[in-house]
Each structure stands twice: as C-alpha cells, then as structure tokens.
C-alpha cells in the first residue's frame, strides 16, 4: 500500500485469486434450499457497459450480504447467446455467429471476473450450446403433447431489415417499429409456430396480485398487456353476409348504436374490396390504423341492430383492428370518443342513451353530446323498456334478453409467436412430410444441431441444402426440416431452472433440486423486460409445473428493476457517444471504486448521473479507509473508555442496525453511506483524543469493513486480513450484530443532530465568536410524561386532560403553557427517548460539540439548571445556555 491510497490492481488480483482457490462462491448440489440471487443474464454483445455493471453489482452485493448472514447462496451467471445481432455481426465481418459470440463471451467473462463478481462459474450456461438448446427442443415437444403448440397461417409482424417475424411484444410505438433495429414493421401472411400462452391468460392475470415482491409498475404493465376485458358478444345481421359478431363492454349503449364498422382486413371487407374499387382504394391506399383521426368508407350494406331492429350503415374503418375483439364493432358515437369523431366525420346520427345519475327523485336528463361523447356509466334513456336502469343492470338484462348476445371475456394477449426466419437460434424440431404433415423429430435424435453458417440473404437455413433435406420419421419418405428457429425469449423463459443442474444430460433440470431451490428469491434486471421476458418466464414456469416437473408456479419471488446509468441526464448509449468504459474505471481507479460509487449514488431502482468527480471522491474515501486501518496499532491504543468512546460504540451499533436494515431492503445507497459515516466518526474520534480506546476503535474498524464488504470486497478483504488474526476470508465471516432497534437509534441521532444545530443557530444569531461554556439542559420528567399522555390521548380538550394530572398540574403556568403547545402540535407529536436516555446520549456526544465550538460542554438535568433555561427544554429538544 502507498501513502496516497492503495495499489488497487495488486489488491484486486490477489483476492480474486484467493477466492477462486478457496472456491468461495460454489454452491454444492446438496445445499439445503439456498438463497437464490439472480441477475438477468446478458446478451454477449462484446463488452460490459455500465448498465451491466450496475445490475451485477446489485446481485453480487446482495449475494455476499446473504452469505455473511449465514445463508447458503446460489448466484450463477450465463449467456443469452442466440439472437439476430450476432448473425448480423457475423455477416458484416464475413465470419460466423458462433465464433463472434464465443469471443464476446470470453471478453465479458473476463471483465466480470475483474469486477470481482462472486459467481459460481461451475454453473455457467450458454444458450447457443447444443447442451442447452436441446432442452428448448425437448420442451417444445412436451408443450406440443400438452396441446400448447400450434402451426397456423397468420398475418404477422415482419421486419424487412431483420428479415424475420416479430411477436406483438417486439413491436414498439404507435408507428410500429422493430424493437431491435427501429425499422417500420410490415404485415405478411405466413405459416408460423405459436405457443398457447393465452391458455394461461386468466392464471397469469390472477397471480399478479400475489407477486407482492414485484414493483407495482411492472405488475400493472403485465395486467395491461394481458388486457382482460369483460363484456358481451352480440350479433348484427348484415344483408347477404349473415350475422357478424361484435364485442362490446358497453352493451348498455346498444340503443345508441347508429353504425356498424369492419376492419379493413375483415373477410367481408376483403369481399367488398374485390367488387368495389372505392373500397379497395380505401383498404389498400387510405386506411391508416396508426393515424390520429379515425377514417373509413361507407359501403352499400346495412346491419340490423338486434335491440332496436333499426337498419344502420356499415363502414370499413381503419380504427377497427382484426386482432382486437372480433374485427367488427357496433359504433355508439354518443358514448365513445373515437366513435363520436368518426360519426361527425361521416355524418352519422349521434344519439345519447346513457344519462348521468340524477339527484333524488329527478328524472335523468340526456347529456349534451354535441361536443363530445359521454363515456361514464349512468342511467339509461332513449332505450325503450330499459329506460331508468343503471348501466350495470342494463348490461345484465340486455345480454339475457337479446337472443344473439352472450357474456364474453377477451384479452389483448395473443399466443406467443416463436417462429423466426433466421439462422442463429434454436432449430424447431419438426420435419415436414408431404404425406404425414409436420412430424416431431424423435426425442432420441435431439438435439437438432445447427449446420455450418451460410452467409446469404434471407434465412440461411433455407440455403443449407444438405442439412435441410432428410427423411420422414414416420413413413421414411423424403422430407425437409423446419427452417425456422425459435424466438430467443424461449431460451430465457426457463434458463433459471437450468442453473440448478447445468451438467445434467438426461433432463433439462433436476426436478427434486428445482423444487427445493426455486423460486428465485431475488431477481434483478432492466424494466425494459417488464412484459416480454417476465411474462414468458411466468408462462413457461406454469406450463412446466402442469407437466408435473415443478411444484412452484411463479419463477421469481422478488423483483428489482435497476435504474439507468445516465451521463448528463441522458441514458448512456453507443449511438449517442455518451458511454463510459467500465474497464477504464477499473484500470484507473479499481473495481471497488466503481462498485461503491455506483451503489452509493442512488437507490438501485432509480436512475442516476455518472460523475467522474464522484468516482474520484469514492476512490479517495477508499484511500482514507486503507490509511485508517493500517495506521491502527491495537498495542499502542490504550486510551480511556470514557463518554467519547461510549459515543463511538453507540455509533458502531447504530451503523450495524441501520445498514443491516438497508441491506435487507436492497437500500445499498443508505447502507454504504452508513458505513462511510462510521469511518468518518472513527477518524474524528482518533483526531480528537490523544489515544483511542483500542477495543472500541478495533471493533469500529471491523464493523466498517464488514458493512462495506458486499460492495467493495477486494480492499475490505485486504484490510480485514491486516486488522485481524483471523486466517479465514472476510467473504466467509459472520455479519455483525447490534443491540437496539432502528427507531431508538433514529431518535438518539436526531436528538444529537438537533442539539448541535440549535447550538449553531444560537451562536450565529447572537454573533458569539468565542463561547466560554455551553450547557445543554434535558427536559424534566413531567414533560416526558405529558408528551406520552398527549400521544395516546383522543380527548378533544387535551389541555384539560393534562391539567387534571396532579404530577403535571403542580408545575403551574409552565405546565399550562406546555399543554397548550402539545394541543397545537398534537398531529405531529412523536415519542422520544426517556430523560435518562436523552442525558446519556447527549453526554456521549458532548465531545462533538466541544470539538466544533472549542468550549466545554455540560449536560444538565432540568432540576440542576436555572428555571428560565429549564422551562425551555422539551423532550427531544433540550435547552441551550451559552456563556460568552
């Protein structure tokens, strides 16, 4: 170590080697239900970015903390290594995706090791290895047996730049851009493989309420994506086309349905377009589902309103979507804003049929809908025999009375389309036979491995002729393999299960171990995965449980979505050129500096701005920590065990209690600041006294090192070895324990802070430059009793209640004045320390005031002070008397 700090490179290398030699992070297979801590595994893009560093520092710090608390911890790492970027990178470099991916993995693994992340690397999984993706194929076949796999023709989202299909969840924004490259998405008709996630829609939705360890925002995003709507199906008869079903959540408004609308790709619309040039022109050239204003074209057809018998015009309208509801809707412009705008544009009647709830016995009055729709529930009007019914009752009665109506629940969620027309993914284990149709590859022939990469346009697997042509497993005839590969979200939908037994070669995971170790106790990752990955993982877990392989139906008990790392208020991004290299920070300042700065900057679920000065400040602190420990010699530390030492001990215990509570809550920012403040207290103590009390100071140093160990593991390991005679590793040491609870600690600290601030204010206001003496007077016992009575009291006249107490009443006008103060502030009253504890705490902290103002300080009970001073003292706010 140097005088300026420490040689971070040597320290970090030394302890990384020591941890590896000791196998410090290995989780034995016979572990008894370990605490499972997991960060979302990364896509191997080449190098770690600051988002990676933050994510994995969070999980590493928590895993280290849980180990020190005595838990057996499972903390694995792997690679989400299939995907389009690797294929595109290989094309650009005239290479192949595997070599590029493996090079990236090697680089990122090395960077993770240099950060000191404590992973059980024996459990590493790589999804592009056949040993992993054969189980994607196996699970696909099991899902097929369970009726959850279907191949069907469908209009799909197609990215012309990526040349592949996208799931609905991978299309972003109102303009519908590819989530990967930002290209505008097109619609194509293709035969595709889907997984039946909609079979689990109700359970996925219902179980969100049980995910109490998840952020509310994520749970709400999942609810919205599933998009459950309860309403009714109702049929409108269209001349020459039979009955067409519409879905509505507002059947109570059917008397106000003055038009009927079809999606541009509805079968009837397509028939009309084939016969009518105007309709064809609208469908092909004009319709804009993403436009701001609803648009359409009137047809020659009419539909019969089943409630009124009235004939209403039929439109082809671009705001009606074929994949929402039934692709047809009844237009009620009086009670739907979009329908209102459309009706005004097309000159359709607007009839109000729901009125606001009237007051008392008044008759409901139809609302003014000339400027906009009335969209609330209310009471029916202009609705024949249903007039006067509430909207809710009318929905019930109309559904029962209309022959073609029936209650129906629909979802926004669609089945998971997993087909991708790309090379770098799991081959779908299907063979297409002209006679037998799609046939599953026999289980004994799994995995179906990828052939050598062919750099070509379109789907490279189509060009792999030798691989593609095979024979039918059922009849032996010539056949071809499925050339689509699986969506990479299939890989990540169950990878957390593979970690429990990554080397198992006859099953995707050890069932008994998974049932014992799952679910993941703490999961950490970006909220950009709040819908896709998390929803698919929940679905896969439930489906696998229904196959009898899991006892748990949810994969993650607690979820933390880490906030972004920003630079100058913007998210770091290569495209913006505002990135900071983690490797540069490690080389220049050390991994511990990067980790500690990132954890102390903000709560892990909030964004924060990267600050080079903050990094330097953190590095300086670590240097001070090193200096404080190495300059301590227990043999020479024979200072008195006095009130000052007692205060330091109380701060040590307080730091343990507060930091422990914060670590439990993933509040690393507050926990690390607590440890840093403790180091500051120890340094102030050392500077104030001639000699520190050895046991107190040593205990404080040991506690500070342990509190910082989860976040700055290398330096604390080094200093712990210097400080103690313990031959063991700090990573294996026990977490410190403390007496007292956080509430008592907070009261004591607030008392000391308020007292010091009051002294400062008096000195400033009175312009006292050289105080001769400072007396701090603690409130008398009777005021503490009055405060507790006031806190517990619900009497309207608090002053009267207090003045009835003889022990308070005998203090006369002082008691009356204090009772009035309590009455005025009763909503804000809080319990404080007892008089004895207040005095004890202030006596222990008196040295801080003495050091700041260079004057002797005495802590007095109220009975030993002058009445005019004592009367000012209140519980938690002692009186201050300064002598010049």
C-alpha angles and dihedrals in degrees: 000000000000130000091250094055130291142309097259094183094057094041094050095045092048096053096040087058091046092051091048092049091049092047085229097171103040116123110211117227090237093056113140106242098313123209102263112217116178139174119201104267115247134242104242098241097160108271138024116261127202092265088060091048093052094046095049095041088057094054093040093051092048093046091051091048093051090049090054089049087060101260125139101235132206109202111161135168135205144155132264086209108163121082150103099277091064091050092049092047090051091051091051092049096039087238132110130267095242096057092045092048095048092049089052091049092052091051095047094044089054091050091049090052090050089054089057094240107173103225129158093237090185085076097052114141128195114195096206092061115099088231087067106032094050084074091053085058093044092050090048089057092047090051088050091055089050091054094250097117124077135168113208143153111258143158103255140187109261125192107206092197096050090034093220144101120265128207116236089256090058094058112088135199134006090286091054108237128179110264090222106044105009095238118149109263122236131203120242136171111237140151105251142176118240136183116222100241089148088070085070098041096112094046093044089053098043094048093056087081089062094053092092092154092060125090112264090233092059093047090051092049089053092049091050094048092051084048103191114196125182117205142106140291113225130177127228116195113229119197110257094000105071122227122338120201121226128187120221136170089199107057085150086076097054093110086064094052101121100165141023123222135199130198115252090247096044110126091246090050090052091050090050092047090054090056104032122055093200092056090044091051091051094047095045103033113016110033111103114178090186095051122119094235126053111244136184149146127245116237130205090253130099130199128212117237102227092211100047103021088229121144112238128188120260119225135186101225131185095216090065110088124202093218094051116076110323099323089256132080143182109241115227105176094176092065108026123065095213093046089048093054091047094048092051090050093048099038095244122157117264113208124179113221102163122062131189115269106273123230118251115325095340120129115251112258121214110247124244104257097170093108100031146340125286101231103176128098115258141129124323121250131170087025104114115227091003094065112128096025119124115248091251094050091044092054089054095047096042092050089052095044102045108080095215096044124099135165111261138178120208134182137212087217115100130195113280109263105209103171115115124181093218140101106229101073142072110301110239104243098232133116120203116220123184090221104033100033119216110358126188116242108249112262092239089060094058132147101056096203126209116256123230112299116263114201101222141127119270120010110352091206089065087060094050093092098171092049095042099052114074140131131276112261090215105044105010094236123138111283142162132236123244105263097198118098128210126270107260090236085076087066093053096042092082109009092114087067093054092059091070091065110006095167097051107125103185101050138022091250142350104270097205093048093046091051090051099042102036144121105056106251097208124017122184130189147116121302090230083086094053092114113021108039098029094047093048092047091052091049094048092049092052093045092049090048089054088054087062095251100108136041093198123074100193123057103206127043098186126023129193120188106203118221125243125270106232137191117209090347096308131102112260110255136166090221090057092045092229101118129129117213113236089204092058091052091049092048095046103035108008135252093273091058092051092046096046095045091050094048096045095045097076145332108295093245095056131074121249138185119250110238124192089199089052089053091051091048091051090050090051090051091054088051090053090048090053091048092049094053099041094047092055117100112182090200092061096041102095100140123144124279091232138142091287092055088046090055091051090050090051090052091049090053091044092052091052093049096045096041092048092052090048095047089052088055094042088247093147093158093061093037094054093044088053090055092047091050089052090054088050091051091051092050091048090050091051091050093048101052131052091232128008122230099260102217092045094049094044092049089050093051093048092049092048091052092049093048090051096041097090092055104030101028102160102055094038090052090052094047093044089057089050094047102045138045089226111125091199127092123264088229086067097041124113119262111248120256128211140195120239133041132265094252093056091046092050091051092051094047093046090050092053093043093049092047094051090047091050090052091051092049093051092048091050098044094044091042091231108176101176115022114200098197139359122206119193113197121202119217117260123258094253093060090054089051091049091050093053091048090051092050093052096039126101094178112131091220103051094168091057092048093050095045090056089066108094093209088057100033093060090068089069121195092004089059092045092050092048092048089053090051090051091048091053095048101033095122090059099042117129134181117258137193118288117263091257092049091046091053092045092050093047093047089053091050097042091100090065091059092043091052093048097047101025092231134113115262127207126190111213134187113234093253091060095052133076113275094240089057098038092052089061093056117102132179108282091007112071122195119256125216116183122190117204 
